Amino acid sequence: MFPDKPLTEDALKTLSNTLVNARKQASVLDTFPGDVPSTLEAAYRVQDMSLAQWNDDITGWKVGMVVPELREQMGAERLMGPIFKKVSHFIGRPHADDECVELEVYAGGMVAVEAELVFELGKAIPPGSVNTKGPLKQLIKNVYAGVEIASSPVIDLNSYGPTAIISDFGVNQGMVIGAAIDNWEESIEKIDTSVFINGQHINSAPANSVLRGPMAAIAYLIDQASIRNITLPKGCMICSGAITGVHDTVAGAHSTVSFEGFGNINMKLVALPSLS
C-alpha cells in the first residue's frame, strides 16, 4: 500500500527545499528526504514550490508512467514534469558516428536513458482551450526522434513511487532532439527504436510503443496542464514516454539511441560538479 498520511504544508515546503538544494549542490541523497506525498496533488504542490526556486526557463514537459499497481489508488496512469532550457539540446538531425552530446547527471544518484518521441506544439494551448477527446494532430508542428535523460540526487528515486518522482521535477535531467520524422502518424509504428549503453544492446521496440500510443500521452499532458493552470506555449516540446523502457546507467557511460531510418543520437553522460 502507498502512504495515506497527508503531509502538512510545512512538510511539503521542507521536502521541496531539500530536493532543490540537493540538485543545486549535486549532492547525493541516500534515501528519499522525508515522507513521500500521499497524493498526486500534494506531489504537484511540491513540484510547484520547487519550480518557484529554480532559475531556468521551461522549454517543455515530460510524460512518465504511474506503475500499474498504483494507478487505481493514484487516479492516474501518467505523470508530468518540467524540462528546463539549460538541459535541452536541439540537434535537429542524426549524429554522425564520431559525434556525441555531453549530458550532465547526478553521479551516485539515479541515472537512466529513455528513447522518446518528442512532439513540438504548433500553437499555444491555454488551460481549458482544447477538448482532448477530439482530434489533436492539428496542434502538432513536428515530431522528432529524441531522448530523455532521467537523473536525481536520490538513489533509486523511482522505487519510492510516482509522487516521489513528481516531487523531484519528474526526475527529468535532460532532453535531446534528433531528426524530424516525416509523415509521423504513418511512420512511427514502423520505426524500430533501440537503446545501446556502452556498446551493449539494451532493448528495442516500435516507436509507438507507449501505453495507448503517444497521442494519449499528449492528451494527458494537455489535460493535466489545464488542471494545474499551466499554458503550454507554441514551440513547447513534449517527451511522450519511454519507448523501450527506463534503462538505468551511471555517470561516465556512453549511450546511443537509434531510430531506424532517422539515425542515431549519441551521448556521453558526465558527472555534475558537486558543490557540497
Sequence and secondary structure as in RCSB ss.txt:
>XXXX:A:sequence
MFPDKPLTEDALKTLSNTLVNARKQASVLDTFPGDVPSTLEAAYRVQDMSLAQWNDDITGWKVGMVVPELREQMG
AERLMGPIFKKVSHFIGRPHADDECVELEVYAGGMVAVEAELVFELGKAIPPGSVNTKGPLKQLIKNVYAGVEIA
SSPVIDLNSYGPTAIISDFGVNQGMVIGAAIDNWEESIEKIDTSVFINGQHINSAPANSVLRGPMAAIAYLIDQA
SIRNITLPKGCMICSGAITGVHDTVAGAHSTVSFEGFGNINMKLVALPSLS
>XXXX:A:secstr
        HHHHHHHHHHHHHHHHHT  BSS SS   SSHHHHHHHHHHHHHH  S EEEEEEEE  GGGHHHHT
 SEEEEEEEGGGEEE  S B TT  EEEEE TTSEEEEEEEEEEEESS B TT   TTS  GGGEEEEEEEEEEE
EESBTTGGGG HHHHHHTGGGEEEEEEEEE TTHHHHGGG EEEEEETTEEEEEEETT STT HHHHHHHHHHHH
HHTT  B TT EEE   SS  EE  TT EEEEEETTTEEEEEEEEE     
